[in-house]
Amino acid sequence: MTTTTKISIKLPDGSSKELDKGSNGEDLAKSISPGLAKKAIALDVNGQVKDLFYELQDADEIKIITAGERKSYEILRHTTSHILAAVVQKKYPNAKVGVGPATENGFFYDFRIEDHKITDDDLIEIEKEIKKFASGAYKLVKEEVKDVASKIAEYKKAGEVYKAELLEEHKDDNPTEYYFVDNNGVKVWSDHCLGPHLPNTKFIKAVKLTNVSGAYWRAKETNDVMQRVHGTVWWDEQELEQYLARKEEAEKRDHRKLAKTMDLFSTHELAGAGLIFWHAKLATVRQELETFWKQLHRKAGYEFVVTPHIAKSELWDTSGHNNFYKDNMYSLQVDDQEYILKPMNCPFHVLIYKDSRHSYRDLPIRMAEMGTVYRNEASGAVHGLARVRGFTQDDAHIFCTRDQYVDEIKGVYRLIEEIYSTLGLEFQMELSTKPEQAIGDDEIWEFAETGLKRALSELGANFEINPGDGAFYGPKIDFKVKDAIGRIWQLATIQLDFNLPNRFEMEYTSADNTTEQPVMIHRAIFGSLERVSMVLTEHFAGAFPTWLAPDQVMLIPISDSHNDFVTKLKNKLIQNEIRAKTDLRSERMNYKIRDAQEKQVPYMLVIGDKEVESGKVNVRFRRSQKQVEMTVEEFIEKMLEEIKSRSLNSFIGD
């Protein structure tokens, strides 16, 4: 009997590579080219990211990940977070570590330090030590924790109660420990972690610590308060500098700051965290978005419904929310019965569907609602308009037959594309497939995933597969929107649902007079009016296009003698449905112009003797030095054309 000593590895170009059994990713990279071996940092193994030293198995599909690739950043940042922890524990021996994940643009690590509060000056010193540590070219070695009980005892003896708690939770998950090892083979620091990590710290060069904040251990207000040190790291200094410039620009665009200067919205402790008060200006933006949304949905064959804000707890038993979402729902007692403030609209639309009998001739039914929902977010997690406790979803549900499913997905995509292009937003898509914990048999998952892929392929749309990240009740397509400074936001989503049709026993009569279960599609385009308003406020830096702008025209008299003419002109513009305001303050004209520009009013009309006598107006655009003279009628005509077309550009030109 012969023992196999070779394995065959599949590469991204379709070719295969034969290696000795027991080879790892580093061996594979060296066998391809010395240059690749120098740049290799990790592996994509059958769709999962692994350390470079993962032992290859026969028939593995392998892609070698190098610095700068999309998947490389999380590995870089996670590894750097461990160096941060090692440095902090060396500098402050009493420090106990919590968690240290990678984030979208960086990393953080949580520490409990009883005798010291980390300052900004400390961050400068810690950052220097991180760079020094990284330059030491420590190897990262992964070891299995074979005696979990002993390791937990070791952690507790050292006072590492948070590490002990995490390991206790994961003791049955084949836990692993990562070590930094110096050139003499000495282990200098370790932590319980799943990985993956860089093979060597020498890759880490462009790192910066940004701030320190407070955080509750595991985000629970009853737990210990930790010191959370934040940082960012990139593959080179140029990337780091570009990020810091984007960060500075993002701070200028922060919708919470703009809310103050532009009078957009507020929150009030007296009312409660995460509850938004829409001031007149942002409420105007919201109304314009709703009008636009409704117009397109009517054309796309949607019907609008309105549902209650509360329902008896039994409804949420049927939907399953009481089993898996109870902690996020608000409840109240009415007539000795428990009612729930709705956290989502889906079950309500199902009840409307079930209120009538349906045949295949009725389908598809496209049901839409601007439905306000409530979710019990932790008070420390709420953040401006981005994370709130009460919000309005632009929700819609489509009930269709299996034969209609692909075309309905195409229709939703076209609607999303039209809305985003009008708003000037680029997007990319991820198709998330069946997770480990999922309901429904393989056949229906295959039907659903194949249909989504087919719809997007027939549309010629580019998308990436996000394996195993679908909802438990069905696969989904997530739309990631890129804003003006390159940030990515999650807005639209399309989701298939096998759960609610089963739980509510939904049905329709088919052509052969048998009973069938409809396909249920969840979809939202804005995500919520709060979130899309936040994204657009920051995307446009408060300078909304004219059709969305809260105030579209500011009329500025040169002196008080022109006030009557200005007031009459304002009323004429308002009668033509142009949002106009006057600035009648006793201030200099140039001051008023600057003020209107700072408040991002698209157009300013400066009125003096010449304008009163001629009946013409001097028109200025907020971002242009150009001044254009035209009749009032010409101005109204051009304004109405710009507003009706929902143009992103001024008729004067930027």
Secondary structure as UniProt FT lines:
FT   STRAND          6..10
FT   TURN            12..13
FT   STRAND          16..20
FT   TURN            21..22
FT   HELIX           25..32
FT   HELIX           34..39
FT   STRAND          40..45
FT   TURN            46..47
FT   STRAND          48..51
FT   TURN            52..53
FT   TURN            58..59
FT   STRAND          61..66
FT   TURN            67..68
FT   TURN            70..71
FT   HELIX           72..91
FT   TURN            93..94
FT   STRAND          96..97
FT   STRAND          107..112
FT   TURN            114..115
FT   HELIX           120..135
FT   STRAND          139..144
FT   HELIX           148..157
FT   TURN            158..159
FT   HELIX           161..169
FT   TURN            170..172
FT   STRAND          176..181
FT   TURN            183..184
FT   STRAND          187..192
FT   HELIX           201..203
FT   STRAND          206..216
FT   HELIX           217..219
FT   TURN            221..222
FT   STRAND          225..234
FT   HELIX           237..253
FT   HELIX           255..262
FT   STRAND          265..268
FT   TURN            269..271
FT   STRAND          272..278
FT   HELIX           280..299
FT   TURN            300..301
FT   STRAND          303..304
FT   STRAND          310..312
FT   HELIX           313..319
FT   HELIX           321..324
FT   HELIX           326..328
FT   STRAND          330..334
FT   TURN            335..336
FT   STRAND          337..341
FT   HELIX           346..354
FT   HELIX           360..362
FT   STRAND          365..374
FT   TURN            379..381
FT   TURN            384..386
FT   STRAND          390..400
FT   HELIX           402..404
FT   HELIX           405..423
FT   STRAND          426..432
FT   HELIX           442..458
FT   TURN            459..460
FT   STRAND          464..466
FT   TURN            467..468
FT   TURN            472..473
FT   STRAND          476..482
FT   TURN            484..485
FT   STRAND          488..497
FT   HELIX           499..503
FT   TURN            504..505
FT   STRAND          508..509
FT   TURN            511..512
FT   STRAND          515..516
FT   STRAND          519..524
FT   HELIX           529..539
FT   TURN            540..542
FT   TURN            546..548
FT   STRAND          553..557
FT   HELIX           560..562
FT   HELIX           563..575
FT   TURN            576..577
FT   STRAND          580..582
FT   HELIX           589..598
FT   TURN            599..600
FT   STRAND          603..607
FT   HELIX           609..614
FT   STRAND          616..621
FT   TURN            622..623
FT   STRAND          627..631
FT   HELIX           632..644
FT   TURN            645..646
//
